[in-house]
Each structure stands twice: as structure tokens, then as C-alpha cells.
Amino acid sequence: MNTDDWHDSPWSSYYGPNLGYVQEQYERYLSDPESVNSTFRELFAAWGAPPAGGAAAAVSGSASVSGALNDPAALKKTIAAHKLVSGIRRYGHLAANIYPLEEDQKRGTSKTDPATYGLTKADLASIPASLIWDNAPSDIVNGWDAVQRLTEIYTSKTAYEFSHIQDEDELNWLTRQAEASSFSMTREERAEVLERLIQVEQFESYLHKTFAGQKRFSIEGVDMLVPSMEAAIRLAVSDGAKDVLVGMAHRGRLSVLAHVLNKPYEKIMGEFYHPPLTVTDPAELEISFGFSGDVKYHQGWKHQIKDGDKVKATITLANNPSHLEVVDPVVEGFSRAAQEDRTQPGFPRQDFSKALAISVHGDAAFPGEGVVTETLNLNNLRGYTNGGTLHIIANNRLGFTTNPEDSRSTLYSSDVAKGFEIPIIHVNADDPEACIAAVKIAYEYRKLFKKDFVIDLIGYRRYGHNEGDDPDATQPLVYGKVRNRPTVATLYADRLLAAGAVTQEQVDAMKRHSTERLQKAYEQMREEAAHDHHLPVFPVLSDLQVSTAVPLEQLRELNQELLKRPEGFTEYSKLSRILQRRGSMLDEGEKVDWALAETLAFATILADGTPIRLTGQDSERGTFAHRHIMLNDYKTGEKFSPLHALPQAKASFAVHNSPLTETAVLAFEYGYNVFSPETLVMWEAQFGDFANMAQSIFDQFISASRSKWGEKSNLVVLLPHGFEGQGPEHSSARLERYLQMSAENNWTVAHLSSSAQYFHLLRRQAAQLGTEHARPLILMTPKSLLRNPRAAAPAIQFSEGSFQPVLAQPGLGMQEKEVKRLILCSGKVAIDLEEALPAEGMEWLHILRVEQLYPLPQKEIKAAFDRYKNVEEIVWVQEEPKNMGAWTYMEPRLRELAPQKAAVRYIGRPDRSSPAAGSPDVHAVEQKWIVNTALNGEAYVKGVKANV
């Protein structure tokens, strides 16, 4: 029986003795249907057996229960009452008072009305409360009392949506929490919340008046976001959490920075204060290399919670661009990294209690941006779970100027969470105590069940989308109400004053202290602004100079260990034969292919004590069935990775197949790497063009994070790339896009042609972890070259070599004075050229493989140009269309480096709107033409063969 059937069935509200009695009747029914009354017969025929549970023997002791249920009329009324109770629990949210601006408008639903079920007050009063509400409070005597109390619970300023939860234990727990009356706040706790609300309100008001017209994306209308987050953080830290990781967009960010993360007021005010610039020449501006900064409402912050000198926990607010929800998976990656111990071989050891993730969402963005759904899907996956994230929707019921009915097809903005069986509480943001109670339930649920929870914090937006925006033009009715709505601080102060929980003197003192603090901070900021300020200075980095060679004997030892299997492990015979061939690849006269080069790189990096995390669609096996870093027992399906059993390993190795998602998974890995800078984190696209779906992560995080926020990443991105007749998709990884974003040494972009080059580049990337040299690596990886012998390398290149940003084609360029054409290329086309080279007669030609495209190895290229003094043509050859690939990046740089007398030319496909031809035959013709034209010695003449 599914959840919906369960709620609709007459058994949904029977517990304990009541359920036991029904089970006893069912046993009698099975023996003799005529032995039970007609109502029971109809129920059992329609609904089958009641659920197992409870002892029937414990039933018959309750005379009132059996008497009520033996009377057919009373039984029908009881069943109807059960349906009413189920309706209140399931649909009460439709009548709940959860919208601050509509508190004067009565919401309702027939599902909570006794008349819908044919019941009167007298009917309900005649039913014992225990029959329809198991474990009802002691003051609830009859059914009418029960219905009144449950209606009050489920239609107040808190609304519960739990009926979509399939797990019965979870559902019962959530129901008990909602119906419990144990939550209360002390006088001190209530005063603390009031004082915080006053501080938030006055902070926003001060900024609004002092820096009039400047954007700040005020929190006003959902002010309770701040005390709610603080409540969750206190609970987590009291349970021993060492990190709380927070992600949010710009709405309310400044108040969260100031009051949750204790960013000093004067620092925030300093970001508003802009003395006029007197310079007109950009060269006079003090903008440091590699740092451009970001607006104040995108920046992150860290705050340490201390007990004396000891740091108890750290709260981290992640940097976030204006692309709203893309930070969600970044914070998920933060939290996973914070929970894992990577110091031992095998998979990392994860402890959910070590870190809590809190994601704050916008009400229009939560259902509107697909990355939210992608992120919610991660939580129960082995490679990505963090034991549950607390999601808070800062719901002001507007998306810029768009009303809810125009921005989503669902009743609530939180509805997308239902598909992942995430519990949801909607709460009126103008009821502080209801908000804190919701946080407590959410936190305890996450702690117990290790799953996500959503709190829909429903308020309003006091100003326009930003403070320079006039909302009356688009929401005149709403803002008529907003202008007349007291702030939540005022409402709560009045409530506490009426209850005698605070005095007017206390409230006045709270306001006075807050005002004084703000004014003092402003004066301090003005004083500091009088002094010169400098942006962070990042060093201009060259490539890290480090030895990446590994002694041959060590490589052989590692390779033999990689071929061992646990006792009793049954390896797929076909795969076993393939992998066993690797045993001789390090021998004299043999070559190491791409897959083994990678595995040896991993093994040596682990032996150096550096943990590794690799994820992507099909990364365990590899898209092209080449990696097989995780093996599956052919008989049991049990998984085994040789890297987990490697005796030499001194750190963890994690490899996970990812969901069919790019944006959220790449952002997750970025976050994991940023939080764990000592770990070599790698994300692999199934095909390079799949990364198109994650373009915002490249644009706004990976390429620019250091420049905007000073945030370092060493993430490795593997993008399969190569034109092999597979059509417009699965050919190009869009190399040109990454080169277009290359500047200020922000990352490394490489396109390799040798397995040894890959080995050394991975080891160099691992060596720069945690140093100033750390930066992402964008790597175009091979497809057909994975098994091409020309891309394999002998053992000596691993034991004695190093990464070479430029490789010269062996056998060419020996007669320097004879070289007339110098070809530069990258990746697979270099192998295509090598395969087509004649055995002799090529003295006029030399080929350079530019393995590292950015930072461009200008020194090595210029040295080659200087060596071949009679060169007449410098030709860039590529298989991508002319407006794609590396040509537009390389052309101006080659012209700058080329000898004056040498022409700079292009050979490749013409400009195209689509990356590759759909026909493999057309592809073959084009590819052959490119290779032949490059090798035939004919000068490239624009207009004749220029378009191929």
C-alpha cells in the first residue's frame, strides 16, 4: 500500500489497542465472515487486512473501545472521524495562517470540516479521543476535543506537509513532533530573539538611510531568517559539529553576514562607502594582478565560534555569484569534505555529525532553477550524501517583479522537494517562536534520519527587488499591505510585552544599544576610509618546478600490487585478460597505455600521502571502458578497487559514478576541492561537450573565483575531446571557451598526445596542492588515443621524464636550415600527422605539439622559432572548425612570436556553426584533407584552400 492509499484507508489512524481490536476482528472475519458485523465485513472486503503491529491480546481489555466498534453506527462514525483526522493532518496546510500579508483572509478546505465526513459536534463528542488520536494529550477527552486541538495544530501559523513521506517510521515520527506540545522558549531565549530582530531591522534601516539608493537586497520581511539560522547552528555545535557550511543568494546576505557570521558592521559599511575617484586613466588604478573583487552581497565570510582560546566550530558562508542557486551544490561539496577523514587508505571515513550544511533559497529560484533539483537528488547517493541539508526558503512571494502564479506551476515553491520525499514545514515568518520550533524539528529529523529537510519561511519583501526599484508599478496591492504592516520586531515586542516576558525599558535599551553600535561602526569606517587601502596582491606564477619522475623499480612494485585481487574475488574473465596485460607494460621494449599511466599516477600520488577523489558519469569503468579502477565481482557484484588495497598508499582514494548531472556534480567537486585543498579532486565529463550544461560553474567559479574572491581551487576537469566521425555532439569539448576565459594565470589548459605527459601533469597538479601555485586544470582527454600505440610511452619516460609543455615530433627538424614549414598543433591531430608522415623526404617540415595551451609556453615556442632561421611558414593545424578550437587564441600570439619573414597560417576546417559533420564519411574526407594539406609542402593560400 503506498502513502496515498494508506492515508485514504480506514486503518491510517488506528494505533495500539484500537489497531489490535481491528486485527482481532479481522482474524474472526477470516475464519467466519458472518461472525463480525456488516460494517467490518465491508471494510475488510474493500481494504483487506489491517496493518500488522500491536498485540491483539491487549485489546479486549478496553470495554469502551470494543463497545464502540461493535456498534455498526458507532463504528461508521468512528471511521468517518478517522478520515477527518487524516484530512486535518494531510490537508490542514491549505487552511493554515502562513501568509503574513493575508492574516485577515480566512483560508480553508473542506478536507478539515467535520460536515464533509457527515459528522456533527455531538457525533465527535461521543467518540473516545483514544479511538481517533493515539497518545492524545491527557486533557483531550473525546473526539470533538481531538479534532479541535488537531485543527489548531495543523491550521495555525505553521503548516506541515509530511504525507508524501513513504517511510512509516519517518512519517510517524514527524506526526508525533508536529502534535507534541513540548516546545517552549525560556524568557531569556525569547528576549534574545527579540534583540536579534531589533538589530536586524535597525541594521537594514541604517544602511537604507545612510547609503540611500545603493543595492543591498534587504532581508526585511523575512527577518526571522537570521534567528532561525542561529538556532540551527547552536543545535549543531552543541552536538559537536566542527563546521557549519552556508550557501545563499544575495537576498538578506548582508544581515546574515553581520549577525550570523559576525562580519563587523564597519567592514560592511566600508563596502558601501565610495569616495569619488579622481583618476581618469585605468592604469592609475590600484588593481592588483589576479584580483578584481566582487560586490558586497556576493562575498563569503568565515566566523569561528570559540570557547576561550579553543575553536569549537567554524561557520563558513560560501562566496556566490548572482546566479542564485548554483552555490547549493558547492556547499554540499564543502560539507562532504568537512565530514570525511582522508588520512587512511580506502574510501574516506565519513562522520555526518562533523558538519551541517544550510542552504538558503529564493522562493522563485527553488522551483525555477534546475540546479536545485539536481542538488536535492544528490543527498541519498553514496558519493555525495552529507547526512542531510537544512533548506530554508526565504520566501517573499516574489521573483523580481514576477508573481508566484507566473513563476511556478505548483501551489508552493517547495513542492519540488516532495519528489525526493523531503519533509516540508511552511511557517509564517512573522511568528518567531513558530519559526524556532520548525528549526528544532528539522534539525532533529536530520540528526535521526540523515536526510534533507525544507523550511518554507513565508514572509514578504519590504522594498523592491533592490532598494532602487519601485515595486508599486508591478505589485501595487501587495505594497499597499506592506506599507501598513508592522515589522516582525515590532509585532514580537508587542507580544512579549503583553505576555510580561519583557519590559518596555528592556525593549528601549535593545534599540538604543543597537543604534549606538551602528553609529560607532560608521564613525570607525569613516576613519579607516581616510587611509589608503590596497587590494590583495597575488604573485604572478610560473608553472611549479617539481620532479614528477618516479623510479622504475617503484613503478613496477606498484604495478604488481595493482594486479592483485582479494582471495575469493571472481574477476570477469574478459576484463581480467585485458588488465593482466598491464603487468608487462613497464618492461623493456613495451609501452604504457593511457589507462595504466593514469592508474600509476594515482598510485604514486597516494603513496606520496595525497588523497584523491574522482567522480563523473561512468568514472569507475571509464566512458570508453579503459579505466576499470573499480572492479565488480562477477558472482557477487561486490566492488573492489586495487587502489584501496595498495600497501604503499598513505591516503584515501574515492571514485564514484555520478548521476546524469553536470552542473550540480561539477559544483559539488569544486566545493569539495576548495574546502579540502590537500585533496586531488577530479571531475570527468562523459563526453567533453557534456560540460556545456555546467557552463555557469566554469564561468563564475572555476575560472574566476581567485580573481573575484581570492578563493583557490586545484580542481582537475577531464573533458574527452577529439574529432572521430561521431557527429556534432561527442566530438568537441569546446576548447575555445576555456581558452577565451584564460587570463591572469587563472588555470591550466592542456591538450595532450602522450600517456607519459598525462602521468607527469597529474603528478604536477598533485604537487601544487595547498601552495600558491594551486590552480585548476582543464584537460582535453583522448578517446581513440586511449588505445593508440602512438600515444603510449615507454617506461623511461615515466621514470626519468617530466611534463613538457611543447613536444617536438621525433625524427623531424634534424636539418635545421632545411625546415621551411613549422607546424604547431595539439592533441589527436598530432598523432594523425605522425601516422601519415612519409618515411623520408620531409626535411622541409617540423612539427611541434603544444601540449599546454595556457599558460602558453612562449619561451619554448620562441626558442623553436629562433632555432629554425629559414622557416617561411608557421602553420597552426587543428581538426576543429576555424572559429572553434585553439586557432583564435593562438593566432595573435603566434604572430607576436613569429619571425618577421614567416607567414602565420591556418589549416583546418572552415568556420562553422556546428562543431562537426554528421556523416562519418564526410568527416573522413575532411580529416584526410587536413592531414594531407599540412604534409604536402604546398603553401597555404588564402581563398584557394583557406576554407578547409
C-alpha positions, -999 to +999 in steps of 0.1 A: +000+000+000+015+034-010+014+065+011-017+079-006-036+047-002-025+045+034-038+079+042-071+072+025-076+039+042-096+034+074-066+019+090-044+051+089-054+063+124-056+030+143-028+025+168-022+004+199-052-012+214-075+002+187-055-014+160-052-046+180-090-048+183-094-044+145-068-071+139-088-094+162-119-087+142-101-095+110-089-129+123-126-137+131-136-125+097-111-149+080-125-178+099-161-168+095-171-135+078-206-137+094-190-136+129-183-099+126-208-071+120-216-059+085-195-027+087-164-047+094-172-071+066-175-042+041-142-027+054-123-059+051-137-067+017-128-032+004-094-026+022-081-060+031-061-068+062-053-040+086-015-034+090+004-058+112+015-044+146+002-044+181-009-073+202-045-084+197-044-099+232-040-064+246-073-052+230-102-068+246-094-052+280-108-019+267-146-022+270-152+013+257-132+005+226-148-028+218-182-015+226-179+015+203-165-007+175-191-034+178-220-009+173-222-006+134-235+030+136-208+040+161-182+022+140-191+041+109-189+074+128-155+063+142-142+055+108-155+089+095-137+106+124-106+088+114-109+101+079-114+136+093-083+133+114-064+121+084-078+150+064-067+175+090-032+161+091-029+158+053-047+190+042-045+213+072-018+233+055-044+245+030-062+263+058-031+274+078-024+310+086+011+311+070+009+343+049+017+374+069+001+398+045-031+377+043-037+371+080-071+388+077-082+365+050-095+331+062-081+302+043-099+269+044-105+235+029-134+211+031-110+184+040-108+197+076-146+202+080-164+176+100-195+181+079-176+168+049-175+134+066-211+135+078-201+143+114-215+167+140-201+180+172-223+156+191-210+127+170-174+135+177-181+142+214-195+107+217-163+091+205-134+085+229-104+106+219-082+075+221-101+059+192-090+086+167-058+100+182-034+076+196-014+091+225-036+121+227-027+146+254-044+139+288-067+169+286-082+157+253-112+135+263-133+130+233-133+132+195-145+168+194-117+179+217-092+159+195-105+175+163-104+210+177-068+205+190-056+189+158-072+216+137-055+242+158-021+225+153-024+220+116-040+253+106-021+277+128+009+297+117+028+265+110+018+241+082+031+206+078+035+186+046+046+151+055+021+129+037+044+123+008+069+105+031+069+068+022+089+055+052+064+047+080+089+053+108+097+087+095+061+097+089+051+086+124+080+105+140+072+136+121+035+134+130+044+130+167+067+160+165+040+182+149+014+171+175+037+173+205+031+202+229+065+201+245+082+230+226+087+262+246+112+290+249+125+305+281+121+341+289+158+346+281+156+329+248+126+350+238+144+382+247+174+371+227+153+365+196+137+399+201+170+417+205+183+400+173+153+410+154+157+446+165+194+445+155+185+431+120+158+457+115+179+487+126+209+474+106+189+474+074+172+507+082+206+523+089+220+511+056+189+523+038+191+558+051+229+562+052+236+548+018+204+558+001+198+542-033+226+516-031+217+480-036+217+457-006+189+432-013+174+437+021+162+409+043+132+428+056+101+408+055+119+375+063+139+389+092+134+356+111+159+340+087+187+352+110+175+338+143+164+306+126+198+300+112+214+308+145+191+283+162+202+256+138+238+264+142+235+263+180+220+229+179+246+216+155+275+230+175+261+217+208+261+182+192+298+185+183+297+198+147+330+214+138+318+231+106+285+247+095+285+255+058+261+280+045+251+289+009+227+316-001+220+342-028+221+379-023+186+384-006+194+391+031+230+382+027+243+413+044+222+407+076+234+371+076+270+382+073+266+408+101+246+388+126+252+351+119+288+353+108+298+384+129+313+403+100+320+437+115+295+464+107+323+487+098+336+463+071+302+460+056+297+498+057+331+503+041+319+483+011+291+509+007+313+539+011+328+550-022+349+582-021+350+597-056+378+587-078+400+615-091+418+594-118+407+590-154+434+566-166+427+530-157+465+525-154+465+547-124+440+525-105+455+502-079+440+470-092+464+441-085+472+414-109+448+385-105+423+402-083+392+421-094+370+417-064+332+414-063+302+432-050+295+431-013+264+409-015+282+381-033+311+377-009+316+350+017+330+350+052+342+328+080+334+330+117+349+309+144+329+300+175+353+299+204+353+286+239+381+307+254+410+303+231+397+270+217+378+270+184+347+250+188+333+254+153+337+274+122+308+289+102+315+294+065+293+314+042+303+304+006+310+331-020+282+331-045+277+349-079+244+363-089+234+330-105+214+324-073+211+287-067+244+275-082+260+278-048+238+250-034+259+220-047+291+240-038+280+240-002+271+203-004+307+196-015+320+217+014+301+197+039+311+163+024+347+173+025+343+186+061+328+152+072+355+129+057+387+117+071+411+111+041+442+101+060+438+063+056+438+041+025+404+030+011+374+052+009+374+082+032+357+077+066+326+099+068+310+112+100+278+131+094+279+148+128+311+167+120+294+192+096+260+207+088+250+223+055+224+251+054+211+263+020+190+294+019+169+296-013+147+321-030+111+312-035+111+318-073+145+302-077+138+270-057+113+256-083+127+277-112+163+267-113+171+231-123+203+230-102+181+229-071+165+196-082+199+183-093+212+191-058+183+176-040+189+144-060+225+141-046+216+137-009+209+099-008+237+090-033+267+072-019+292+095-034+275+127-024+254+123+007+262+146+036+237+132+061+210+158+052+210+195+044+187+221+061+170+240+033+154+273+042+133+291+015+134+328+023+100+332+007+090+368+000+065+355-026+080+375-055+106+368-081+120+403-090+087+416-104+071+382-111+042+369-091+040+332-080+013+323-105+036+334-133+068+317-119+057+282-110+031+256-117+028+244-082+009+256-051+041+261-030+076+269-041+088+240-020+068+214-040+097+201-060+111+187-027+082+163-025+096+141-052+126+134-031+104+126+000+118+156+019+096+168+048+083+204+045+072+229+071+057+261+060+059+288+087+047+323+090+079+344+092+061+369+115+058+343+142+093+340+157+085+311+180+069+290+153+100+295+132+123+284+160+101+253+166+103+244+129+141+246+130+142+223+160+120+197+143+141+200+111+174+196+129+162+166+150+149+149+118+182+154+101+200+141+131+179+110+134+172+101+097+202+116+080+181+133+053+172+168+040+145+190+054+128+221+039+115+250+059+094+274+038+099+307+057+070+327+043+071+365+046+072+394+022+097+419+007+096+453+022+112+471-007+116+463-044+139+437-058+167+461-049+164+493-030+165+514-062+135+495-076+099+508-073+076+478-067+043+498-068+044+497-106+041+459-106+026+449-073+005+479-061-019+458-040+009+439-022+028+470-014-003+487-001-003+460+025+034+461+031+034+498+039+008+492+066+025+460+080+044+464+113+078+448+113+083+414+129+104+431+156+075+454+165+050+425+164+071+403+186+079+431+211+042+438+215+036+401+220+063+397+247+052+429+264+016+417+265+028+384+280+050+402+305+081+384+291+100+417+286+095+453+299+093+484+278+126+495+294+143+464+281+129+470+246+141+506+246+175+496+258+178+470+230+170+497+204+194+522+220+223+498+222+218+487+185+217+523+173+248+532+193+267+502+178+258+511+143+268+548+147+301+538+163+308+514+134+301+541+109+325+565+125+351+538+127+346+531+090+350+567+080+382+570+100+396+538+083+385+550+049+407+581+052+437+558+050+449+541+018+436+506+011+451+481-012+436+451-029+452+417-022+484+411-042+487+377-059+521+367-072+525+362-109+531+325-110+550+304-134+545+266-136+556+248-105+590+233-109+590+199-093+603+165-101+574+142-112+595+112-123+592+080-102+619+053-101+612+024-124+615-001-096+589+017-076+566+018-106+570-019-111+562-027-075+531-006-076+520-022-109+523-057-095+502-047-064+476-033-087+471-067-104+464-085-071+429-094-061+413-104-027+410-141-020+377-154-034+372-124-057+359-136-091+370-112-119+352-110-152+375-133-174+375-110-204+384-080-183+410-100-164+429-108-196+429-071-205+441-059-171+468-086-168+484-073-199+494-043-179+518-064-160+544-062-188+539-027-200+568-014-179+592-040-194+619-031-219+605-026-254+569-023-241+548+008-237+524+021-211+490+030-224+468+059-212+448+039-187+478+024-169+496+058-170+466+073-151+464+044-126+502+046-119+498+084-114+471+077-089+491+050-071+522+072-068+502+102-056+485+080-029+520+067-020+530+103-015+502+108+010+478+128-011+442+118-011+423+115-045+386+119-053+374+111-089+338+114-100+318+115-132+293+096-152+308+061-156+341+071-140+346+038-122+349+020-156+355+050-178+332+061-206+354+042-231+359+011-210+395+019-204+399+027-167+384-001-146+396+014-114+367-002-096+361-039-102+329-058-097+329-094-086+314-115-114+295-137-090+285-114-061+286-079-076+309-068-047+331-039-056+369-038-052+394-012-061+431-022-063+440+013-051+422+006-018+444-024-011+477-008-022+502-013+006+521+018-003+490+041-001+490+067+027+457+084+019+422+077+008+410+071-028+374+078-037+359+071-071+321+074-077+299+071-107+279+103-107+242+109-115+234+121-150+241+157-139+268+182-148+260+215-131+255+201-096+282+175-097+309+198-110+299+225-085+300+198-057+335+188-067+346+224-069+333+229-033+349+197-021+383+208-035+380+244-021+372+231+014+398+203+011+428+219-007+451+190+001+430+166-020+434+160-057+398+163-068+389+153-104+356+156-124+353+137-156+326+145-183+312+115-201+320+134-233+336+169-233+305+187-246+285+175-216+303+202-197+282+227-217+255+220-191+278+233-164+289+264-181+279+287-152+302+268-129+332+273-152+323+310-158+315+320-123+335+297-101+364+277-116+378+304-139+372+335-118+370+325-081+405+336-073+401+369-091+367+377-075+371+363-040+407+351-035+394+315-035+418+290-047+409+258-065+431+230-078+403+210-094+411+188-124+385+187-152+387+159-177+369+166-210+370+139-237+377+157-270+385+146-305+370+145-340+364+109-349+333+110-370+308+108-341+288+138-352+282+173-339+279+161-303+306+140-286+333+155-308+343+188-293+347+197-257+346+234-268+382+240-261+378+276-274+356+285-245+382+277-219+409+295-238+387+326-241+384+326-202+421+322-197+439+351-181+459+361-151+472+325-147+437+315-135+441+279-147+460+255-169+445+243-202+462+213-218+456+190-248+480+161-246+492+134-271+512+111-248+504+089-218+536+099-201+526+136-204+493+127-187+512+109-159+535+138-152+508+165-155+487+147-129+516+144-106+525+181-111+489+190-103+490+170-071+523+186-061+509+221-062+480+213-039+480+237-009+506+260-025+503+294-042+507+275-074+474+258-070+450+264-099+425+243-118+435+221-147+412+219-178+424+189-197+412+178-231+414+140-228+415+114-256+391+089-269+406+068-297+441+077-284+434+057-253+443+026-272+465+041-299+501+027-296+515+060-308+500+077-277+516+051-254+550+058-239+580+037-228+588+032-191+618+055-192+596+085-199+579+078-165+610+071-145+632+098-159+610+123-178+589+153-168+560+172-183+569+191-214+547+220-224+559+216-260+569+183-277+589+181-309+580+154-334+607+127-332+626+123-365+618+157-379+637+190-378+671+175-377+684+196-406+676+230-392+685+250-423+661+230-445+630+235-425+606+258-443+573+249-427+569+247-389+536+231-379+521+237-344+492+215-333+477+200-302+461+167-292+448+139-316+457+157-348+493+155-339+490+117-339+471+118-372+500+138-387+526+113-372+507+083-387+507+100-422+543+111-422+563+096-451+595+077-441+617+102-459+618+134-478+604+156-450+635+177-443+615+208-451+590+202-422+590+202-385+561+196-361+557+210-326+530+197-303+517+224-280+507+202-251+500+231-227+479+258-243+475+281-213+496+295-199+512+294-233+548+282-232+561+312-251+597+307-241+597+272-256+579+282-288+601+312-293+632+290-288+620+267-316+613+297-339+648+310-333+663+276-340+648+273-375+660+305-390+649+297-426+613+289-418+589+306-442+556+293-428+543+289-393+511+268-396+486+261-370+468+228-377+437+217-360+407+194-366+381+218-351+364+244-372+383+277-376+361+296-353+365+269-326+394+250-312+426+269-303+431+289-335+416+322-325+436+320-293+468+310-309+468+333-340+477+367-323+502+350-300+519+332-329+521+364-349+537+381-320+563+354-316+569+345-353+600+357-372+592+388-393+597+370-426+575+339-417+538+338-426+514+326-400+487+304-415+459+280-406+450+246-418+418+230-406+380+230-411+363+263-421+341+285-398+311+265-388+280+269-366+280+232-357+312+216-344+314+185-367+298+168-397+270+143-390+283+119-416+314+098-408+323+096-445+323+134-447+344+136-415+369+111-430+373+132-462+378+164-443+402+148-418+423+133-446+424+167-465+436+185-433+465+160-428+474+159-465+474+196-468+496+200-438+521+175-451+522+181-488+545+211-488+521+234-507+519+269-494+486+277-478+469+303-500+440+322-486+410+320-508+421+288-526+422+262-498+417+286-470+383+273-460+393+238-452 
